Amino acid sequence: MNDNSKLSFTIEREEPLYKGFFNAARYFFRHSLFRGGESSLVAREAFIRTPAAAALLYDPVLDNVVLVEQFRVGPMIEQDYPWMLEVVAGIAEPGEKPEDVVMREAVEESGCHITQLLPIHSFYPSPGACNEVIHLFCGLINSKGAGGIHGLDEEQEDIKVHVIPAQQALDMLTAGKINNATTIIALQWLQNYRTSEQTA
């Protein structure tokens, strides 16, 4: 591996392209090359987003997970089934901590109240196209009575809550029925977590 302390980049300029639900900009930059020296001027477009936070809601007593189902435009464009099973997630408001985001979103999207947060990972879901960072947690809950339709009307949310035995959710993951990155990462973490708890 290279000594990353010797790698650098310079942003020459930024050109705003679009401002809406997402923002987009074109960046002109140069960066260090692995073989030495510096690249020529590179131009790349990127979506600009504030950080997001997500939480897998898990009931360790009943061994259930709570997933939410909602319509997503990405798979719609691909002519894929656009109603996706996901963990709860949301975008941070100015000054809001990731932990506060998932506490808020758990109530708004599922009606569940998180009693304890376990950090999983922070990651870039699409680093070649977007600056978004997702802070992922496991939120411990009581799943008894969870369900129904949730979401905020002002955000045009239509969210259906599913309470699923944890092993069934893991089987769905293995069968390819869970196909969004954040939920895949969360369930893979849960698989290891359940194993470690059972052997503790």
Buried (B, 14 or more C-beta within 10 A) or exposed (E): EEEEEEEEEEEEEEEEEEEEEEBBBEBBBBEBEEEEEEEEEEEEEBBBBEBBBBBBBBBBEBEBBBBBBBEBEEBEEEEEEBEBBBBBBBEBEEEBEBBBBBBBBBBBBBBBEBEEBEEBEEBEBEEEEBBBBBBBBBBBBBBEEBEEEBBEEEEEBEBBBBBBEBEEBBEBBEEEEBEBEBBBBBBEBBBEBBEEEEEE
